[in-house]
């Protein structure tokens, strides 16, 4: 696969809270694929129906998914494209669904012995008044710190870090405005890291580790997508042994969810040098400040080459799955 004979539809936009990020990703991917020599179509859409109509009319060789959050990243659009017989980039429906649901991811991480912070889900039926299950969360927030976030969202949307029990109820309410199920997770002090993982199964491997140093309190939505709001160190200034532990944890998380082609694994590194996996992103950002392109560049892949590799590896993965 390669060259201008391959027709790629770049799907981006959507209607999730991450739409603006997706718009930036899609535009960058369009330009990058053109630079790599591919024939590309602009698939800027708002609804899944619009995307499927574009696919039906254009019948591209590949859909490059630059959608973030919601139906564009949780496996639904991937499943629809499979039913239509259209190859797409990245992981399959099951891995996307597992990665999007942070509670389910946690269960799988623990089963596969992937290091991850302790967490508990707060369901829609759990009341915020009285003692109940929230009493333990208040104690954890006061002693260790607590991260409250929607179970099914990304880009740090709806996330609150608490260093005391004050504001716990407000944090849960905000997270619930994005997802009726909320995850409360023990806060891990230390360094913010991310690792791009390439491939699938036993052949998967980690690209150079990135350390993120936000200039704000923590790595918020604004810190992620506002140029100059964070400092990125790639490769991260870690000793060789720590680097290998971080990479091993990231690859284990990628494999635990059954991810294909590429993903981005977000971690915290404790002051003792222990990595903790927070989540796996199956459709990570591709903007000018995005992390997978930074890691790829450190590995020697310029942006157009990275996109070409994603396209080629995605088609190969789908053909292998179909037994072709």
Order of alpha helices (4+ residues) and beta strands (2+ residues): beta-alpha-beta-alpha-beta-alpha-alpha-alpha-beta-alpha-beta-beta-alpha-beta-beta-beta-beta-alpha-beta-alpha-beta-beta-alpha-alpha
